[in-house]
Amino acid sequence: MTSDQYDRRLFERLLADFRAGAFRSDAASSDAAAYAPVPAEEIDELPKPGSPDHQACLQLGREALSRSQVAQVILAGGAGTRFGGMVKGLVPVFKGYSFLDLKLEAARAVGHSEGRAVTSALMTSDLTEHPIAEHLRQRWAEEPVLCFRQQMLPRITPAGEIYRDDQGSLSLAPSGHGDFYRAIRETGLGEKLFADGVRHLFFSNVDNLGATVDPVAIGFHVFRGKAMTVEATERALPGQALDPGGAPVRIADRIVLREQVVAEQHPLISTNNFTFTLEALMRKRIVLPFRAVKKQADGVDVFQFETVSGEATALLDEKGEPVLPSAWVRVPRTGESSRFYPVKIRADLDRAVRNLEPRLEKLVASLQARAVPPA
């Protein structure tokens, strides 16, 4: 992407708002007064094996998979700055296979078990598009894997000036995973998937190896019948510090996701795993509020304009009704069944591999049997 390929009108509006002080940095500190924490017991658990609810959800999920109604969206727009500067999704994590290889193989395996392929759609960015496309060409050309791209916006300085690198060029950054809602419509991906029979989308980060297309989770979404199902889990691993991140909060009679919270006040954390009803995404235009997020570029402080996908749970339409009516489900945090092993640093990766090793061994054996080479 060249320096002039971005939405100028959007950026100029955001820049004017930033200069006017519209982006607050203390949002979490005033959280408690307006947003009530949600106790864990108020959110239904994902049904456990052996229970009637588990069997019912499993059946619903398997039926959706067997009808080719399920696809997954993988967020793959980030650079692995803490992993040697590689594209995050292509970082080797287990026996030479990358995050992306393992996520794609998990979806392929569950689709194979139901006799139908599960399409994977990767949301890339200008930072990752070409390396990922080449990786797919070499290893995944025969599988139903699609790519679509999120938009980029210029970084700015803390003083509200456009940031430029040492060569005087604009420094562009991905506009956050909330751009998914715009991208799936404007790229035509949503229409293509719907025409192919897809009705449900499972959405997760490329670096969360616990987040897989799971028939029970899909079935739970189908059973609840909402536009969006949000997976939450315990905020901390046993004996570990609290993880930062968004949480379910109560506003009147609704539970919505709020990204900036005081961690100590909120026992649950959003996993950023969602299941969507595709038709709901196609039917409505979903416009999220932007945040100015402090980062570093070339060793200096900058701000990036980003949106957060989970905050769609709080949007209301002109009638005061939720734009995306949402259900919540509490998923496991520990062990092989955990659906939340985010990897931000090397120690996180070591922990995820240690806990998911039996599952990863099966995926690697399947990749090797199909002669998919490691990186």
Secondary structure, 3 states (H helix, E strand, C coil): CCCCCCCHHHHHHHHHHHHCCCCCCCHHHHHHHHCEECCHHHCCECCCCCCHHHHHHHHHHHHHHHCCCEEEEEECCCEEHHHCCEEHHHCEEECCEEHHHHHHHHHHHHHHHCCCCCEEEEEECCCCHHHHHHHHHHHCCCCCEEEEECCEEECECCCCCECECCCCCECEEECCHHHHHHHHHHCCHHHHHHHCCCCEEEEEECCCCCCCCCHHHHHHHHHHCCCEEEEEEECCCCCCCCCCCCEEEEECCEEEEECCCCHHHCCEEEEEEEEEEHHHHHHCCCCCCCEEEEEEECCEEEEEEECCHHHHHHCECCCCCECCCEEEEECCCCCCCCCCCCCCCHHHHHHHHHHHHHHHHHHHHHHHHCCCCCC
